Amino acid sequence: MKRNKKHLIAVSMKPSLPCIPLSLAIIFAMPLPLLAQNAVDPEPASNSTRKPRTTILEEVIVSATKRDADLRDIPLSIDAFTGESLRDIGAANIESIARFSPGVSVSPGLDPEAAQVIIRGVSTDTFFTFFTRTFGMFYEDVSMVNPSILGPQPNIDPYDMKTVEILKGPQGTLFGGSALAGAIRYVPNKPDFEEAYGQLAAATTEHARSDGMSHRYDVMANVPLGEKFAARVVASKTARPGYIKDLRSGRDDINSSQSEQVRGLLSWRATESFTLNYSGIRRETHQDDGAFANTIGEPTHSQRFFPDELDSRTDIHTLTADWSFNSFDVVAIAANMTKDYPQRLDYSQFFGTATLGVGTYGDTFINSDQPSAELRIVSNEPTESNWWILNDWSYVAGLFYIYSDQFLALNIGTELTGDLLRLRGNVEAEEYATFVDVTRGLGEHWELGLGGRFFRQSTDADIETTLLPVAELPLIGEIGSNLPPLLGSLGGLTQGSLGRDVGRVAETVFNPKLTLKWAHSDSLSIFASAVKGFRYAGANQNPTRDPKVPLFFKSDNIWNYELGMRTEWFEGAVQFDVTAFYLEWTDMQVQQREYTGAFAYTTNVGGAENTGVEFGLNTLLPGGFAIKLNGSYVDAHTTTFFDDFQGPAEAGTELPGSPPVSGSIMVAWLGNLGPAEIVSTVNYTYQNRNYNNLAQTYEHPPMKLLGASINFRFPELWGEPSINLVGNNLTNEFEPGVVFDTPNTGGLLTIYNPPRSVSLGIEFNLH
């Protein structure tokens, strides 16, 4: 991706609002591409070393199979987006990226690090799952998901990423228990040894339903350090206003948030055959209050006694050594990830004390330390042997190890008494694995792929609940009728342990993989696959000592069967792909609530079947226009009866958060207008209705999102400045993305999809 060689070190500049509102400015700008009938594909300016933007049909190289390959040559379902294309359309988080991947939907979370990604309908709840997820998230080859106590799930900013890859279907062979239904991989641009360059950018955004503006600042610098060293530093900072009104305190926009992300990469080419790379990333977020509303139709909250203060920090450090030999490479990876996730959440609405005028809180602190290591060998060319059975194989094989030390602290109390209840949990998870993935050509047109991962996974838990001393609890009689029996009897108890759970669960698992591909030519191929995925077992918290809550939940697994076709027409000007799939999900991990309704736990129950079809159409048109169209149909339902804590779910119940029909279309135009190179897009995303949980207590209405962007770049001017105008959700569709029932109070909590936003940005590039 030569865009990264933009030779940039830019000047600082604060953008100011134009004299007309941004929402009007983008409406004026949208028709511009349609008026420029004489536009042609842009050519690089004579004094610019930056290559022109490529078309949306450009070749995309991905490393999802742990070796670089053309996306269209891999017999699996993968969508990949370059960092540059995401920046052009203003996609800065997983919520805005995933809507362009058919069969993938995202439910908003309570804070920026809690979005729920649903791939091919594999979901049992739309709300933030406290323990494990059905999808994996990776920073290159490092899993960002903990095996048991989840903690923050970094919503990585894709600025200056090489690619963001969405892998659909189980990825158990190469990525283990962290990718049951699929995985999302962020692949950063590596340091460039050829020249120094950098970039500085800034943007301001107008948001519907918010009084304030958001601001964003980005910087990137690439510096060669002699012939053997090169460094790359990337940083982003964002501050965004909220849109929830707290009726009790009178505060507006309470869910405002800030995030900071810094990446540093250093490469050392010690010899022609040995390279050592370091990569580090830190992401920090802060949200002034949670995104919960307790109404449908208006983003307001009337029963909040304490702000839902939400902070997170994730650090990942990776050291990669790469030895290159004639026919294969040896790659060794050592990584460590640490997470901190302090929170204060208002529990008044869960326990029912809000109706009595008493505030109840829960202070939570989660941290984890997660080292991992991988050693693999990757073929550069097919094997050669006199034995036919050993000849002409391409392969990846390796060993993997991960250890996750996770700690959870929870204090529950009221504003009248202070802390009442304390939980402390230590959970340790460990995995040893060996994996192999091989392919072989069978004649001129066929290719066979075989793979497997054999691993041993264990989880150790030590969780204790302690009652703290309380002199008296005012209004104990009234509150006792609303609180569970445990808290209702606090007045007569003294300090002491309410119980301690210590245990271990371990499993030995094999995940097989089989693929078969027939390639008639570079323009037509058909593939079939059968792959098994697995998700870690884990440990539950149980602060209220509910006897029905188990200490451990077991693993679950999915068999995924696919049949797909990839085609190209008119010398690559048209690409059409279609994939049909069938998923069989057994021993589902389902999130439940104990008797207070305030605390989640996970149990295994029943199974599900998901059947569907996905398609994608990419077309280049005359005059610099291009169209990207995709869509999916998913039928995801349970196969056995389940008595969910929110109500019964019969066999055949539609899985939550899974719209049966979804899709998107993007029309792009690339051309010149005077001295400016222009890239402009109009996009529309549709998501059919879906349900909030297995009991189907709320039906989310269809979501229709309209977006547009236009980028003007002036390669002849100093700094090659670019001006960007980006609008998302231009029709201001404002519907609940998540609706969560509170059984004890008969109320509900709602998280809305973000309202309309319109951004104006500017960037300078120098070398």
Secondary structure as UniProt FT lines:
FT   HELIX           2..4
FT   HELIX           22..29
FT   TURN            30..31
FT   HELIX           32..35
FT   TURN            37..38
FT   TURN            46..47
FT   TURN            56..57
FT   STRAND          61..62
FT   TURN            64..65
FT   STRAND          69..70
FT   HELIX           71..73
FT   STRAND          78..82
FT   HELIX           83..88
FT   TURN            89..90
FT   HELIX           94..98
FT   TURN            99..100
FT   TURN            102..103
FT   STRAND          104..107
FT   TURN            112..113
FT   STRAND          116..119
FT   TURN            120..121
FT   STRAND          136..139
FT   TURN            140..141
FT   STRAND          142..143
FT   TURN            159..160
FT   STRAND          161..168
FT   HELIX           172..175
FT   TURN            176..177
FT   STRAND          182..188
FT   STRAND          197..207
FT   TURN            208..209
FT   STRAND          213..225
FT   TURN            226..228
FT   STRAND          229..240
FT   STRAND          245..246
FT   TURN            247..250
FT   TURN            254..255
FT   STRAND          257..269
FT   STRAND          274..287
FT   STRAND          300..301
FT   STRAND          309..324
FT   STRAND          328..346
FT   HELIX           348..351
FT   HELIX           353..356
FT   STRAND          360..379
FT   HELIX           388..390
FT   STRAND          393..414
FT   TURN            415..417
FT   STRAND          418..442
FT   TURN            443..445
FT   STRAND          446..467
FT   TURN            474..475
FT   HELIX           476..480
FT   TURN            481..482
FT   HELIX           485..488
FT   HELIX           490..492
FT   STRAND          496..521
FT   TURN            522..523
FT   STRAND          524..535
FT   STRAND          538..539
FT   TURN            543..544
FT   TURN            547..548
FT   STRAND          552..553
FT   STRAND          556..569
FT   TURN            570..573
FT   STRAND          574..593
FT   TURN            595..596
FT   STRAND          600..620
FT   HELIX           622..624
FT   STRAND          625..638
FT   STRAND          642..644
FT   TURN            645..646
FT   STRAND          647..649
FT   TURN            651..652
FT   TURN            656..657
FT   STRAND          661..673
FT   TURN            674..675
FT   STRAND          676..687
FT   STRAND          690..691
FT   TURN            694..695
FT   STRAND          699..700
FT   STRAND          703..713
FT   TURN            715..716
FT   TURN            718..719
FT   STRAND          722..728
FT   TURN            730..731
FT   STRAND          736..742
FT   TURN            743..746
FT   STRAND          747..752
FT   STRAND          757..766
//
